[in-house]
């Protein structure tokens, strides 16, 4: 059953229940983004292509972190006209909140789609 689009993203049930290892890797794909940005999800995306569940979570996390990286770059450029000083904390908080939500959904064995994410990696 799909949840309708909301500001907090969408979730859906996977077709096959993931194993414990798949669940752990899906959670890691989101948590590592806090420390490594898009590098952690990228590594998991490249290494765990054999699991559709992990691949879906790593892809979503990777796309969202790429989007956040673009947002950080734009905000840093806007620092020169003082708007960036407001945007940078908002981007940090948004990133943290959505990573927490995605991690919780992954721990509940649900697929999660970040809102506001540019889908560059298919």
N, CA, C and O atoms as a MOPAC input file, in Angstrom:
PM7 MOZYME 1SCF
protein

 N      0.83600 1    -1.17700 1     0.00000 1
 C      0.00000 1     0.00000 1     0.00000 1
 C      0.87800 1     1.23600 1     0.00000 1
 O      1.75700 1     1.36300 1     0.85200 1
 N      0.66500 1     2.13100 1    -0.91700 1
 C      1.43700 1     3.35600 1    -1.02900 1
 C      0.81900 1     4.45600 1    -0.19200 1
 O     -0.40100 1     4.59600 1    -0.11200 1
 N      1.68400 1     5.22700 1     0.42500 1
 C      1.22900 1     6.42900 1     1.10500 1
 C      1.18800 1     7.53900 1     0.06900 1
 O      2.08600 1     7.61600 1    -0.77000 1
 N      0.17900 1     8.40000 1     0.09600 1
 C      0.14500 1     9.49000 1    -0.87600 1
 C      1.32300 1    10.43900 1    -0.67400 1
 O      1.92700 1    10.47900 1     0.39800 1
 N      1.64100 1    11.20200 1    -1.72200 1
 C      2.72800 1    12.15700 1    -1.62300 1
 C      2.48400 1    13.10200 1    -0.46200 1
 O      1.36900 1    13.58600 1    -0.26300 1
 N      3.51300 1    13.35300 1     0.28500 1
 C      3.41900 1    14.30900 1     1.37500 1
 C      4.71700 1    15.08300 1     1.43500 1
 O      5.68000 1    14.76100 1     0.73900 1
 N      4.73500 1    16.08900 1     2.25800 1
 C      5.93700 1    16.89100 1     2.39400 1
 C      7.07600 1    16.09400 1     3.03100 1
 O      8.24300 1    16.46300 1     2.89700 1
 N      6.74200 1    15.01300 1     3.71600 1
 C      7.75600 1    14.19000 1     4.35900 1
 C      8.19400 1    13.01700 1     3.49500 1
 O      8.92400 1    12.15000 1     3.97500 1
 N      7.77700 1    12.96500 1     2.25100 1
 C      8.17200 1    11.88900 1     1.35400 1
 C      7.09600 1    10.83800 1     1.24800 1
 O      6.02800 1    10.96000 1     1.84900 1
 N      7.38300 1     9.80400 1     0.48000 1
 C      6.42700 1     8.71600 1     0.31000 1
 C      7.07200 1     7.40600 1     0.73100 1
 O      8.29200 1     7.24800 1     0.68000 1
 N      6.23500 1     6.48000 1     1.14300 1
 C      6.72500 1     5.16000 1     1.53700 1
 C      5.84200 1     4.11300 1     0.90000 1
 O      4.67500 1     4.36000 1     0.59400 1
 N      6.41300 1     2.94200 1     0.70400 1
 C      5.64900 1     1.81400 1     0.17700 1
 C      6.27700 1     0.52300 1     0.65500 1
 O      7.44200 1     0.49500 1     1.05300 1
 N      5.50500 1    -0.54000 1     0.61500 1
 C      5.98800 1    -1.84700 1     1.03100 1
 C      6.78800 1    -2.47800 1    -0.10300 1
 O      6.38000 1    -2.40000 1    -1.26100 1
 N      7.91900 1    -3.10000 1     0.21500 1
 C      8.66300 1    -3.81800 1    -0.83400 1
 C      7.92100 1    -5.08200 1    -1.23400 1
 O      7.10300 1    -5.60200 1    -0.47500 1
 N      8.21400 1    -5.57000 1    -2.43800 1
 C      7.55900 1    -6.78400 1    -2.92500 1
 C      7.97700 1    -8.01300 1    -2.13300 1
 O      7.17400 1    -8.91900 1    -1.91200 1
 N      9.25100 1    -8.04300 1    -1.70300 1
 C      9.78000 1    -9.16500 1    -0.93800 1
 C     10.31700 1    -8.62800 1     0.38500 1
 O     10.98800 1    -7.59700 1     0.41700 1
 N     10.02200 1    -9.32200 1     1.46100 1
 C     10.52700 1    -8.89700 1     2.77200 1
 C     12.05000 1    -9.02600 1     2.79200 1
 O     12.58500 1   -10.09200 1     2.48700 1
 N     12.75300 1    -7.94100 1     3.15300 1
 C     14.22000 1    -7.98500 1     3.14700 1
 C     14.77300 1    -8.81800 1     4.30500 1
 O     14.14600 1    -8.95900 1     5.35500 1
 N     15.95900 1    -9.36000 1     4.07700 1
 C     16.64500 1   -10.09000 1     5.13700 1
 C     17.22100 1    -9.09500 1     6.14000 1
 O     17.19300 1    -7.88400 1     5.92400 1
 N     17.73600 1    -9.62400 1     7.22300 1
 C     18.33500 1    -8.77100 1     8.26000 1
 C     19.53600 1    -7.99700 1     7.71500 1
 O     19.71800 1    -6.82200 1     8.03400 1
 N     20.35200 1    -8.65500 1     6.89600 1
 C     21.52100 1    -7.98600 1     6.30400 1
 C     21.10000 1    -6.88100 1     5.33700 1
 O     21.70300 1    -5.80800 1     5.30800 1
 N     20.07100 1    -7.15100 1     4.55600 1
 C     19.57400 1    -6.13400 1     3.62100 1
 C     19.01700 1    -4.93200 1     4.38200 1
 O     19.23500 1    -3.78600 1     3.99000 1
 N     18.31800 1    -5.19600 1     5.44300 1
 C     17.76100 1    -4.12400 1     6.26900 1
 C     18.88400 1    -3.27700 1     6.86300 1
 O     18.79800 1    -2.04900 1     6.87800 1
 N     19.93000 1    -3.93100 1     7.34900 1
 C     21.07500 1    -3.21800 1     7.92100 1
 C     21.76300 1    -2.35000 1     6.87000 1
 O     22.10600 1    -1.20000 1     7.14400 1
 N     21.96100 1    -2.88400 1     5.68900 1
 C     22.61400 1    -2.10900 1     4.62700 1
 C     21.74000 1    -0.93800 1     4.17800 1
 O     22.25800 1     0.13100 1     3.85400 1
 N     20.42500 1    -1.13100 1     4.15600 1
 C     19.51200 1    -0.04600 1     3.79600 1
 C     19.58700 1     1.07400 1     4.83500 1
 O     19.62200 1     2.25200 1     4.48100 1
 N     19.61200 1     0.70900 1     6.10000 1
 C     19.74000 1     1.70300 1     7.16800 1
 C     21.07600 1     2.42400 1     7.05700 1
 O     21.14100 1     3.64500 1     7.19900 1
 N     22.14100 1     1.66700 1     6.80300 1
 C     23.47600 1     2.27200 1     6.65700 1
 C     23.55300 1     3.24400 1     5.48700 1
 O     24.26800 1     4.24400 1     5.55500 1
 N     22.82700 1     2.96000 1     4.42400 1
 C     22.87600 1     3.85000 1     3.26400 1
 C     22.35600 1     5.24400 1     3.61400 1
 O     22.75500 1     6.23000 1     2.99400 1
 N     21.47900 1     5.32400 1     4.59400 1
 C     20.98000 1     6.63200 1     5.03000 1
 C     21.85900 1     7.23100 1     6.11900 1
 O     22.19500 1     8.41300 1     6.05900 1
 N     22.23400 1     6.43700 1     7.10800 1
 C     23.02100 1     6.93100 1     8.24100 1
 C     24.40700 1     7.40600 1     7.79700 1
 O     24.88900 1     8.43500 1     8.27100 1
 N     25.04400 1     6.67000 1     6.89900 1
 C     26.37500 1     7.07300 1     6.43400 1
 C     26.36000 1     8.43400 1     5.75200 1
 O     27.38100 1     9.12100 1     5.71600 1
 N     25.22000 1     8.82400 1     5.21700 1
 C     25.10900 1    10.11500 1     4.55000 1
 C     25.34100 1    11.26600 1     5.52500 1
 O     25.77500 1    12.34200 1     5.11400 1
 N     25.06000 1    11.05500 1     6.80700 1
 C     25.31200 1    12.09500 1     7.79400 1
 C     26.79600 1    12.42700 1     7.89800 1
 O     27.17300 1    13.57800 1     8.11700 1
 N     27.62400 1    11.41100 1     7.74100 1
 C     29.06800 1    11.58900 1     7.91600 1
 C     29.79700 1    11.78100 1     6.59100 1
 O     30.73100 1    12.57800 1     6.50300 1
 N     29.37500 1    11.06100 1     5.57200 1
 C     30.14400 1    11.03400 1     4.32500 1
 C     29.50000 1    11.77200 1     3.16600 1
 O     30.07900 1    11.84300 1     2.08200 1
 N     28.31100 1    12.32400 1     3.37700 1
 C     27.61500 1    12.96100 1     2.25400 1
 C     27.15700 1    11.91000 1     1.27000 1
 O     26.55600 1    10.91000 1     1.66300 1
 N     27.43300 1    12.12200 1    -0.00600 1
 C     26.96400 1    11.15500 1    -1.01200 1
 C     27.92300 1     9.98300 1    -1.21400 1
 O     27.58900 1     9.04300 1    -1.93500 1
 N     29.10300 1    10.01400 1    -0.59900 1
 C     30.10100 1     8.94500 1    -0.79100 1
 C     29.62700 1     7.60600 1    -0.19600 1
 O     29.74400 1     6.56900 1    -0.85000 1
 N     29.09800 1     7.61900 1     1.02400 1
 C     28.61700 1     6.38200 1     1.66200 1
 C     27.51800 1     5.70600 1     0.86900 1
 O     27.62500 1     4.52000 1     0.55800 1
 N     26.44200 1     6.44800 1     0.52900 1
 C     25.39900 1     5.81900 1    -0.29100 1
 C     25.90100 1     5.35900 1    -1.66200 1
 O     25.42100 1     4.35900 1    -2.19600 1
 N     26.85900 1     6.08200 1    -2.22600 1
 C     27.42200 1     5.68500 1    -3.51900 1
 C     28.14000 1     4.34900 1    -3.40600 1
 O     27.98000 1     3.49200 1    -4.27500 1
 N     28.91600 1     4.15800 1    -2.36800 1
 C     29.63600 1     2.89300 1    -2.17300 1
 C     28.64300 1     1.74800 1    -1.99700 1
 O     28.79700 1     0.69100 1    -2.60800 1
 N     27.63000 1     1.95500 1    -1.16900 1
 C     26.62400 1     0.89900 1    -0.97200 1
 C     25.87900 1     0.63300 1    -2.27600 1
 O     25.59300 1    -0.52100 1    -2.59400 1
 N     25.56200 1     1.67100 1    -3.02800 1
 C     24.87300 1     1.52000 1    -4.31400 1
 C     25.70200 1     0.66900 1    -5.27600 1
 O     25.15900 1    -0.18400 1    -5.97900 1
 N     27.00400 1     0.89900 1    -5.30600 1
 C     27.87000 1     0.16200 1    -6.22700 1
 C     28.14600 1    -1.26500 1    -5.76200 1
 O     28.33100 1    -2.15500 1    -6.59200 1
 N     28.17800 1    -1.49600 1    -4.45600 1
 C     28.53300 1    -2.80900 1    -3.93000 1
 C     27.33100 1    -3.75100 1    -3.83900 1
 O     27.47600 1    -4.95000 1    -4.07900 1
 N     26.16400 1    -3.24000 1    -3.50300 1
 C     24.99800 1    -4.08900 1    -3.23200 1
 C     23.96100 1    -4.06400 1    -4.34200 1
 O     22.76600 1    -3.97800 1    -4.06200 1
 N     24.39000 1    -4.13600 1    -5.59000 1
 C     23.44400 1    -4.13100 1    -6.70900 1
 C     22.64100 1    -5.42100 1    -6.82000 1
 O     21.67900 1    -5.47900 1    -7.58600 1
 N     23.01100 1    -6.44900 1    -6.07700 1
 C     22.30500 1    -7.72500 1    -6.15500 1
 C     21.01300 1    -7.73700 1    -5.32400 1
 O     20.19700 1    -8.64700 1    -5.47100 1
 N     20.82200 1    -6.74400 1    -4.46000 1
 C     19.63000 1    -6.68600 1    -3.61800 1
 C     18.74700 1    -5.50900 1    -4.03200 1
 O     19.14800 1    -4.35700 1    -3.86600 1
 N     17.56500 1    -5.77300 1    -4.56300 1
 C     16.68500 1    -4.67300 1    -4.98700 1
 C     16.30100 1    -3.73500 1    -3.84000 1
 O     16.15600 1    -2.53000 1    -4.04500 1
 N     16.13600 1    -4.28600 1    -2.64000 1
 C     15.75000 1    -3.47600 1    -1.48000 1
 C     16.86800 1    -2.50200 1    -1.10500 1
 O     16.62500 1    -1.30700 1    -0.93300 1
 N     18.08200 1    -3.01200 1    -0.98000 1
 C     19.23100 1    -2.15900 1    -0.63100 1
 C     19.50300 1    -1.17600 1    -1.76500 1
 O     19.80100 1    -0.00700 1    -1.51800 1
 N     19.40300 1    -1.64000 1    -2.98800 1
 C     19.63400 1    -0.78200 1    -4.14800 1
 C     18.65700 1     0.39600 1    -4.16800 1
 O     19.05200 1     1.52600 1    -4.45600 1
 N     17.39200 1     0.13600 1    -3.86500 1
 C     16.38700 1     1.20600 1    -3.85000 1
 C     16.69800 1     2.24200 1    -2.77400 1
 O     16.60700 1     3.44300 1    -3.02700 1
 N     17.06200 1     1.78900 1    -1.57900 1
 C     17.39500 1     2.73300 1    -0.50000 1
 C     18.67900 1     3.49600 1    -0.80200 1
 O     18.74600 1     4.70600 1    -0.58500 1
 N     19.68800 1     2.80500 1    -1.29800 1
 C     20.95500 1     3.47400 1    -1.61300 1
 C     20.75500 1     4.49300 1    -2.73300 1
 O     21.33600 1     5.57700 1    -2.68900 1
 N     19.94500 1     4.16000 1    -3.72800 1
 C     19.67200 1     5.07900 1    -4.84100 1
 C     18.96800 1     6.34100 1    -4.33400 1
 O     19.33400 1     7.45700 1    -4.70400 1
 N     17.96300 1     6.15300 1    -3.49000 1
 C     17.23400 1     7.30100 1    -2.94300 1
 C     18.14900 1     8.17600 1    -2.09500 1
 O     18.12600 1     9.40200 1    -2.20300 1
 N     18.94800 1     7.54200 1    -1.25700 1
 C     19.87400 1     8.30000 1    -0.41400 1
 C     20.91000 1     9.03100 1    -1.25500 1
 O     21.23300 1    10.18700 1    -0.98200 1
 N     21.42200 1     8.37000 1    -2.26100 1
 C     22.40900 1     8.97900 1    -3.15400 1
 C     21.81100 1    10.17800 1    -3.89000 1
 O     22.43200 1    11.24000 1    -3.94300 1
 N     20.63700 1    10.02400 1    -4.44600 1
 C     19.98000 1    11.13700 1    -5.13800 1
 C     19.73700 1    12.31300 1    -4.20500 1
 O     19.95900 1    13.46500 1    -4.57700 1
 N     19.28200 1    12.02100 1    -2.99200 1
 C     19.00300 1    13.10400 1    -2.05400 1
 C     20.28600 1    13.80700 1    -1.62400 1
 O     20.30500 1    15.03000 1    -1.49000 1
 N     21.35000 1    13.05200 1    -1.40700 1
 C     22.60900 1    13.67900 1    -0.99100 1
 C     23.23300 1    14.49600 1    -2.12500 1
 O     23.86200 1    15.52300 1    -1.86900 1
 N     23.06800 1    14.05800 1    -3.35500 1
 C     23.52600 1    14.86600 1    -4.48900 1
 C     22.72700 1    16.16800 1    -4.53800 1
 O     23.29200 1    17.23800 1    -4.76700 1
 N     21.42000 1    16.07600 1    -4.32400 1
 C     20.56900 1    17.26300 1    -4.28800 1
 C     21.00300 1    18.20300 1    -3.16500 1
 O     21.07300 1    19.41600 1    -3.36300 1
 N     21.29500 1    17.64800 1    -1.99200 1
 C     21.73600 1    18.47100 1    -0.86600 1
 C     23.10300 1    19.11000 1    -1.15000 1
 O     23.34700 1    20.24800 1    -0.74900 1
 N     23.97900 1    18.39500 1    -1.82800 1
 C     25.28200 1    18.95900 1    -2.19000 1
 C     25.10900 1    20.15300 1    -3.12500 1
 O     25.77600 1    21.17600 1    -2.96500 1
 N     24.22300 1    20.02100 1    -4.08800 1
 C     23.92900 1    21.14300 1    -4.99100 1
 C     23.36300 1    22.31600 1    -4.19700 1
 O     23.73300 1    23.46500 1    -4.43700 1
 N     22.46500 1    22.02900 1    -3.25100 1
 C     21.87700 1    23.08300 1    -2.42500 1
 C     22.93700 1    23.77800 1    -1.57400 1
 O     22.90700 1    24.99900 1    -1.42400 1
 N     23.87900 1    23.00600 1    -1.01500 1
 C     24.97200 1    23.60300 1    -0.22800 1
 C     25.82500 1    24.52600 1    -1.09300 1
 O     26.18500 1    25.62300 1    -0.66700 1
 N     26.14100 1    24.09000 1    -2.28900 1
 C     26.96400 1    24.91200 1    -3.18400 1
 C     26.24700 1    26.22700 1    -3.50600 1
 O     26.85400 1    27.29700 1    -3.46600 1
 N     24.97000 1    26.13800 1    -3.82100 1
 C     24.20200 1    27.35600 1    -4.11600 1
 C     24.14200 1    28.26000 1    -2.88700 1
 O     24.29700 1    29.47600 1    -3.00200 1
 N     23.91900 1    27.67300 1    -1.71700 1
 C     23.85000 1    28.47200 1    -0.49200 1
 C     25.17700 1    29.15700 1    -0.19700 1
 O     25.20600 1    30.31400 1     0.22300 1
 N     26.29200 1    28.43100 1    -0.42100 1
 C     27.60800 1    29.04400 1    -0.19100 1
 C     27.85500 1    30.19100 1    -1.16500 1
 O     28.48400 1    31.18500 1    -0.80100 1
 N     27.37500 1    30.06700 1    -2.38000 1
 C     27.50700 1    31.17000 1    -3.33400 1
 C     26.64900 1    32.36000 1    -2.91000 1
 O     27.01700 1    33.51300 1    -3.13700 1
 N     25.50100 1    32.07100 1    -2.29300 1
 C     24.59900 1    33.13300 1    -1.85200 1
 C     25.02600 1    33.78400 1    -0.53600 1
 O     24.41300 1    34.75700 1    -0.09600 1
 N     26.06700 1    33.25500 1     0.08600 1
 C     26.59200 1    33.88000 1     1.30100 1
 C     27.04600 1    35.30800 1     1.00400 1
 O     26.95200 1    36.18700 1     1.86000 1
 N     27.53000 1    35.52600 1    -0.19000 1
 C     28.03300 1    36.85200 1    -0.54500 1
 C     26.93000 1    37.90700 1    -0.58200 1
 O     27.21700 1    39.09900 1    -0.47000 1
 N     25.68100 1    37.49000 1    -0.73500 1
 C     24.58200 1    38.46300 1    -0.65000 1
 C     23.73700 1    38.19600 1     0.60400 1
 O     22.58000 1    38.60700 1     0.68600 1
 N     24.33000 1    37.50900 1     1.56500 1
 C     23.80700 1    37.28400 1     2.91300 1
 C     22.62800 1    36.32200 1     3.01100 1
 O     22.25200 1    35.94600 1     4.12200 1
 N     22.04300 1    35.91900 1     1.92100 1
 C     20.93700 1    34.95900 1     1.97200 1
 C     21.44800 1    33.57600 1     2.37500 1
 O     20.74100 1    32.81200 1     3.03200 1
 N     22.66800 1    33.26700 1     1.98100 1
 C     23.25000 1    31.96800 1     2.27900 1
 C     23.36000 1    31.68500 1     3.76000 1
 O     23.28800 1    30.52700 1     4.17400 1
 N     23.53600 1    32.72800 1     4.57700 1
 C     23.63000 1    32.53400 1     6.02400 1
 C     22.32600 1    31.99900 1     6.60900 1
 O     22.33500 1    31.33700 1     7.64700 1
 N     21.23500 1    32.27700 1     5.96500 1
 C     19.93300 1    31.74300 1     6.39100 1
 C     19.70200 1    30.36200 1     5.78500 1
 O     19.16300 1    29.47200 1     6.44400 1
 N     20.10900 1    30.18500 1     4.53700 1
 C     19.85400 1    28.92500 1     3.82500 1
 C     20.66800 1    27.75500 1     4.36100 1
 O     20.15500 1    26.63900 1     4.44600 1
 N     21.91800 1    27.98700 1     4.72100 1
 C     22.78800 1    26.87900 1     5.14900 1
 C     22.21000 1    26.14700 1     6.36800 1
 O     22.12900 1    24.91900 1     6.33800 1
 N     21.80400 1    26.84900 1     7.44400 1
 C     21.19600 1    26.10100 1     8.56500 1
 C     19.90000 1    25.39500 1     8.17300 1
 O     19.62300 1    24.30300 1     8.66900 1
 N     19.10700 1    25.99700 1     7.29800 1
 C     17.87300 1    25.34200 1     6.84600 1
 C     18.16900 1    24.06900 1     6.07100 1
 O     17.46800 1    23.06900 1     6.22700 1
 N     19.19300 1    24.09700 1     5.24300 1
 C     19.58100 1    22.90400 1     4.47700 1
 C     20.08100 1    21.81200 1     5.42100 1
 O     19.74600 1    20.64000 1     5.24800 1
 N     20.87200 1    22.19000 1     6.40600 1
 C     21.40100 1    21.21500 1     7.37400 1
 C     20.25000 1    20.54600 1     8.12900 1
 O     20.22700 1    19.32300 1     8.27200 1
 N     19.30800 1    21.33600 1     8.60500 1
 C     18.16800 1    20.79500 1     9.35900 1
 C     17.30500 1    19.90300 1     8.45600 1
 O     16.89200 1    18.81700 1     8.86500 1
 N     17.03900 1    20.36000 1     7.24300 1
 C     16.24400 1    19.56500 1     6.30000 1
 C     16.91100 1    18.22600 1     6.02100 1
 O     16.25500 1    17.18500 1     6.03200 1
 N     18.21000 1    18.25500 1     5.77200 1
 C     18.96300 1    17.03000 1     5.50900 1
 C     18.85400 1    16.07400 1     6.69500 1
 O     18.58200 1    14.88700 1     6.51300 1
 N     19.06200 1    16.57700 1     7.89000 1
 C     19.02000 1    15.74800 1     9.08800 1
 C     17.63200 1    15.13300 1     9.29900 1
 O     17.51700 1    13.94000 1     9.57700 1
 N     16.59100 1    15.93800 1     9.16700 1
 C     15.22500 1    15.44700 1     9.38700 1
 C     14.86800 1    14.34500 1     8.38800 1
 O     14.33200 1    13.30500 1     8.77000 1
 N     15.17000 1    14.57700 1     7.10500 1
 C     14.79900 1    13.57500 1     6.10100 1
 C     15.64200 1    12.30800 1     6.20900 1
 O     15.15500 1    11.21900 1     5.90500 1
 N     16.88500 1    12.43000 1     6.63100 1
 C     17.70200 1    11.22900 1     6.85600 1
 C     17.12700 1    10.41200 1     8.00200 1
 O     17.07300 1     9.18500 1     7.92300 1
 N     16.70100 1    11.07600 1     9.05800 1
 C     16.09400 1    10.36000 1    10.19700 1
 C     14.81900 1     9.65200 1     9.75900 1
 O     14.61000 1     8.48900 1    10.10600 1
 N     13.96500 1    10.33500 1     9.00200 1
 C     12.72200 1     9.71400 1     8.52500 1
 C     13.02900 1     8.51000 1     7.63800 1
 O     12.41200 1     7.45600 1     7.79100 1
 N     13.97900 1     8.65800 1     6.71300 1
 C     14.33700 1     7.56100 1     5.80800 1
 C     14.91600 1     6.37700 1     6.57300 1
 O     14.64200 1     5.22600 1     6.23400 1
 N     15.71000 1     6.65000 1     7.59800 1
 C     16.29500 1     5.57900 1     8.40500 1
 C     15.20500 1     4.81900 1     9.15000 1
 O     15.24300 1     3.59100 1     9.23300 1
 N     14.24400 1     5.54100 1     9.68600 1
 C     13.13300 1     4.88800 1    10.38600 1
 C     12.33500 1     4.02600 1     9.41400 1
 O     11.97100 1     2.89800 1     9.74800 1
 N     12.06000 1     4.53500 1     8.22800 1
 C     11.30600 1     3.75600 1     7.22700 1
 C     12.08400 1     2.50800 1     6.82000 1
 O     11.49600 1     1.44000 1     6.65400 1
 N     13.39500 1     2.63200 1     6.65900 1
 C     14.21200 1     1.46600 1     6.30500 1
 C     14.18800 1     0.43000 1     7.42500 1
 O     14.16900 1    -0.77100 1     7.15700 1
 N     14.18800 1     0.88600 1     8.68100 1
 C     14.13800 1    -0.05400 1     9.80300 1
 C     12.77400 1    -0.72800 1     9.92100 1
 O     12.65300 1    -1.79000 1    10.53200 1
 N     11.74300 1    -0.10700 1     9.33200 1
 C     10.39500 1    -0.69100 1     9.31500 1
 C     10.15600 1    -1.54500 1     8.06900 1
 O      9.02100 1    -1.94700 1     7.81300 1
 N     11.19100 1    -1.82400 1     7.30200 1
 C     11.10800 1    -2.61000 1     6.06000 1
 C     10.22900 1    -1.95300 1     5.01600 1
 O      9.49200 1    -2.63900 1     4.30800 1
 N     10.29400 1    -0.63200 1     4.90800 1
 C      9.51900 1     0.09700 1     3.91200 1
 C     10.47200 1     0.81100 1     2.96100 1
 O     11.56400 1     1.22800 1     3.34800 1
 N     10.04400 1     0.94200 1     1.73000 1
 C     10.79900 1     1.72700 1     0.76000 1
 C     10.40400 1     3.18200 1     0.94400 1
 O      9.22800 1     3.48600 1     1.14200 1
 N     11.37100 1     4.08000 1     0.88200 1
 C     11.11500 1     5.50500 1     1.14000 1
 C     11.62800 1     6.33600 1    -0.01500 1
 O     12.71600 1     6.08400 1    -0.53300 1
 N     10.85400 1     7.32000 1    -0.41900 1
 C     11.27100 1     8.25600 1    -1.45700 1
 C     11.33800 1     9.64100 1    -0.84000 1
 O     10.34600 1    10.16000 1    -0.32700 1
 N     12.53100 1    10.23200 1    -0.89900 1
 C     12.72900 1    11.57300 1    -0.35900 1
 C     11.94400 1    12.59700 1    -1.17800 1
 O     11.86900 1    12.48400 1    -2.40100 1
 N     11.36100 1    13.59000 1    -0.51400 1
 C     10.78800 1    14.70700 1    -1.27400 1
 C     11.90200 1    15.65700 1    -1.68100 1
 O     13.00700 1    15.55000 1    -1.15000 1
 N     11.66600 1    16.54700 1    -2.56500 1
 C     12.61800 1    17.59000 1    -2.97300 1
 C     13.90900 1    17.03100 1    -3.55400 1
 O     14.91900 1    17.73400 1    -3.60700 1
 N     13.89000 1    15.79100 1    -3.98400 1
 C     15.09600 1    15.14700 1    -4.48000 1
 C     15.11800 1    15.13700 1    -6.00500 1
 O     14.12700 1    14.80800 1    -6.65800 1
 N     16.25600 1    15.50000 1    -6.54700 1
 C     16.45000 1    15.41000 1    -7.99800 1
 C     16.86700 1    13.97100 1    -8.29300 1
 O     17.86800 1    13.50400 1    -7.74900 1
 N     16.14400 1    13.27600 1    -9.12000 1
 C     16.42400 1    11.87000 1    -9.41400 1
 C     17.45000 1    11.76900 1   -10.55200 1
 O     17.08900 1    11.59000 1   -11.71500 1
 N     18.71600 1    11.88500 1   -10.19800 1
 C     19.78400 1    11.80200 1   -11.17700 1
 C     20.21700 1    10.36400 1   -11.43700 1
 O     20.52400 1     9.99700 1   -12.57100 1
 N     20.24000 1     9.55500 1   -10.38300 1
 C     20.63600 1     8.15500 1   -10.50400 1
 C     19.36400 1     7.32400 1   -10.61100 1
 O     18.50900 1     7.35800 1    -9.72500 1
 N     19.25100 1     6.58100 1   -11.70000 1
 C     18.02500 1     5.78900 1   -11.92700 1
 C     18.24400 1     4.36000 1   -11.55500 1
 O     17.33000 1     3.54400 1   -11.67700 1

